Amino acid sequence: MSELADPRRHLLGLINGFRISQALHVAAVLRLSDHLAEGPRTVDDLAAVAGCDPRSLHRLLRALASAGVYAAEPDGRFASTALGDELRSTGLGDWAAFAGASSMWRAWGALEHSVRTGENAFAAVHGETVWEYRADNPAAGAAFDAAMAALSRRAGAAVLDAYDFAAFHTVADVGGGNGALLATVLGRHPHLRGHLLDQPHVVAAAPALLAAAGVADRCEVHPGDLFTDVPPAADAYLLKSILHDWPDEAALTIARTCRRAMRPGSVMLILERVIAGPPYLPADLPATFSDLNMLVGPGGQERTRAEYETLLRAADLRLTRVVPTTTDVSIIEAVPETR
């Protein structure tokens, strides 16, 4: 193979990557990996339980098998692989279902508009922000909440392995969705008590999740607005995938709201991707493309360590350290600035 052929083939794979992401979206919506959890199945069997056309489903399975997500057995059945197992509803299936939805697909189609103008693509396409759209479309809001819970399940254990919560007594999860992350934290540390804050329609699903996790008796649920008021005097304030949703002015408002609630000795733990570099290497891809997703979707941004230091300083907070985890999410620790 010539030197030119290899980079061309690699680039072609990147150009056509949207095909794989959409195929994964469809597989997640159809719950194919869940249907394959007990072992290989025929296409006709899968088509019956998933409500699909058998011939078209075979073409989807064959394509995803070539991507390593599923495996074709000699007898014609299809089986899941390690990648396919991660696409179950207990893994990243809900994220794949959300990320490939038509509302996000159309917003990414307007990336050029954002790059040319600096404006938010989602709002340009849909005529409203992602938050307004999800409030107006409950199914879209539920899909987003499920996607965030899927990422929280993945990140929660890694965060707890990387950071010691033993010295805390109370933890407030600000913008914590339906409580998936906080349930993981409380489950690991039985001495902790938790406070969960998010919009009323979001936390409506929290009591059932917290009860199923066996931690409802140690967690107070607060319907509210993270821009104006958060539970006071907690030992630790968790903000997972919150500040990156917003441009600097709004993110600063959130940080200041939390700062007002903090007491001396409180700690803020921001769980976000941190952009490194330059140079920008393949290892930076999750953070840099998440940054583009923020440009296209909610209108926020991923940030470098220096940008977080500047933002937190303006909120009267001091960044003390950045703790990596085994995922692409880091723990940005900050404390009240002392004068």
N, C-alpha and C positions, 0 to 999 in steps of 0.2 A: 504494500500500500504506500502511495506517495506521501510526502510530508503534507501536501495540500489536501489530500483526500481525508485524512483523519480529522483535522480541525473543521472541515466542511461538514463531515458527518456529525461531529459533536454539536456544531452550531445548528444544523438541521434538527437535531433532537431537542435543542432548547426552543427553537422556533415552534415546533409542533407540540411542545409540552402541554399546551392547553387541552389537547385531545385526551391525554392521560388523566389530567385533573378532572375533566368532565366525566370520563368513564368511571373514575373513582367515586365521584358524586352520585352517579346513577346507581352504582353498586351499593353505596351506603344507604341511599333512599330505599332501595329494594331489600335491604338487610341481608344481602347475599352471604356475608361472612357469618352472620348469626345463624342462618339456615344451614351453613356448612360446619357449624361448631361440633356436631356429633360425628362428622366423618364425611367421606365423599358421597355425592349424590348425582343422579342423572340429570341431564338438562331438562327433560320433561318433568321430572319431579320438582326441580327448582322453579320451573316456569309455573307450575300449578300453585305452589305455595306463595310465590312472589307476584303472581298475576301478570305474567309476561307472555309475549309471543315466543315460542320455543326457538325458532330459527334465529330471531334477532338476539335473544338471550345467549345462544351459543356463540354468536359473533362477539358479543361483549365479553363473555368468559374467555374466549380464545385470545382476544386482544390483551386482557388483563393477565392471562397466563404468560403471554410473551413478555410482560412487564414484571413478572415474578410475584404477582399478587395471588394468583391461583395456580393450580397445577392440573394438567390433563392426565388422567389415569389411562393405562393401556386399554381398559374396557370401555372407554368413552365417558366415564364419570369425571367430575371435577372435584378437586379437594382444595382446601385452604392451605396457605403457606404461613410462615411467620409474619410476613407483611399482611396477608389477608386476615390473620387473627387480630392484628391491630386495628382493622377496619370494622370490628364489631361495635355494637352500641355501647359496650363497656370500655372501649378504647377510644379511637379517634373517629369513629363512624359519624357521630353527631357533628363533629367539626367539618368532615368532608361533605356532609349533607348541607350544612350552612354555607360553606365557602363556595360551593358550586351552584348555589341557588341563583335564579334568574336576576334577582335584584342586585346581587353582587357582581354577577357576570356582566350585566349592562353597565354598571359603574366602572368596572375595569376596562370596558370598551371605550370609555371616555378618558383614559389616562392621558392621552395627548392633550386634551383640553386642560387638565390640571397642570401639566408640564408647561404649556404655553402661557397660561393665565395665572397660575398659583391658586386657582379656585378649587373648591371641593367637587370632585367628579360626581359623587353620589347625589348631592344636592342639585347639580346641574342637570342630571338625567331625570331624577324623580321629582324635582320641584320642592323637596323638603329634606331635612337632615335625616341621618340614619335613625336618630332617636325619635323624631316625629313619625317616620315611616313605621318603625316597630310599634309605636304606641297606636297608630292607626290600623295596623295589620297584626292582630294578636298572634296569628300563626307564625309570622316572621319573627315576632318578639320571642315566642316560645322556642323557635329554632336557634336563635341567638343565645338564649339562656342555656339551652342544652349544649351548644357548642362551647360556651365558656366553662360549663361544668366539666366537659370532657377534658379541656386543657387544664383545669384546676386539679382534676384527679391525677393527671400525669405529672403535674409540677409539684403537687402537695407533698408527696413522699420525698421528692428530691430536696425541697426546701427544708423539710424537717431533718433530713440527714445532714444538710450543710450548715444549719443554724440551730443553736441551742435555745429552746424556749423555756427551759426548766426554771429560770430565775423569775419568770413572769407569773403574775396571778390573774391578770385580765388581759384579753386580746380583743381589739375592735377591728372587725373586717369592714372597711369602708368601701362601699360599692361592691359588696361581696356576693351579689347575685342571689341564687337560691341556697347559698350556704355550703356548697360542696367543699371549698377549701377550708373553711372554718371547722366543718365537721371532721376533716382529716386532722387538723391541728388538735382539736379537743380530744379526738379519739386516741391520739398518741400520748397526750398529757392529761391524765384524769384529774389533776389538781387545778387545771385552768378553768376559768369561766370566760364566756365569750359574749360579744355584742355584734350583731349583724345589722348593717344599715344598707338599704338600697331603696329604690322607688317602690311605692306600695304595690303596684301590680307585679313587681319582680319578686319581692319577699313573700308574696302570697303563697308561693310554693315551698317556702323554707321550712315551715313547721313539720310537714310530712317527711322531708329529707332528713332533717335533724333528728326526728323521732326514729326513723329507720336506722340511723347511725348510732342511736343510743345515747345522744348527747343533748337532747332537747331540754333536759332539766338543768343544764349548765349554760344555756344560751338564751339571751334576750334578743328578740327580733324588733328592729326599729324601722318602721316605714318612714322615709324621710328624704332629704335632699342634701347630698354631700357638698353642695356649694354654699350651704348656709349654716348647717348644724350637724355635728357628729357627737356620739356618746362621749362624755367628758371623763378625764382622769384615768384612762386605761393605761396599762403598763406598756403595751405595744399596739401600734396602729398599722394594720396591714392594708396596703393598696396594691392589689394585683391587677395588672393590665388596665389601670385607670388613667394615670397621667399621660400615657402615650395616646389616649383617645382625643386629647385636647391640645390646641395651640398654647403657646406660652402664657398668655394672659389668663386663660381659663384654668390651666394647670396650676398657675400661681394662686388663683383664688381657692382652689381645692386644698393646696398645701397650707395656705394661711388659715383656712377653716380648721384643719387638723391641728395646726400649731396652737391655735387659741384653746383647743380642748385639751392639749397635752399639759401634764404637770411636770415639774422638775424631776428628772429621772426617766420620763417616758422616752420611748424609742419609736421612730417611724421606720417601717420596713417596706420599701417600694420594690415590688417584684416585676421587673421589666427586662427586656433585652437592652443591652448596652452596645452601642456601635463602637467598634474599635477602629484602628487604622488611622490614616493610610499606612501601608498599602492595603487595599481591600482584596481579601482572598476568599476562596470558596467557603471557608469556615465562617465568614461574615455574612453569607447569603441569607440565613434566617432573619438577622436583624435588618439588613439593608432592604430586603424585599418586604418585610413587615413594615418598614418605614414607608415604602410605596403604598402598601395597603392602607396605612393611616392617611396618606394623602388622598387616596381614592375614596375610602370609606368614611370614617368619622371626621376626618379633617385635622387629625393630630399629627404626631411625629414620634419616631424613636429618637433617642438622644445619646450623645457621648457622655462620658463621665464628667467632662468639663462643663457641658451644658446642664447636667443635673446639679453640679456644684453651684452654678450661677443661679439656677432656678430656686434651689433650696435656700441659698443665702438671702435671696430677696424675700423669702418667707420667714426669715429669722431662724433658720435651721442650718446645721453644719453637717455636711456629709462626712462620716467617719470611716467608712470602708465599703468596698463592693465585694461581696462574697459570691464566687461562682457556684453553680450547681451542676449536676450531671445532665441537665437540660440546657437549652439555650437561654433560659431565664436566669438572671442574676438577682441577688438580694442587695439592694442599695440601702444601707443603714444610715440614718440621720438622727440627730438629737437636737434639742433646743439650744440655740446659741446662748452662751452666758456672756453677760456684759460686765 
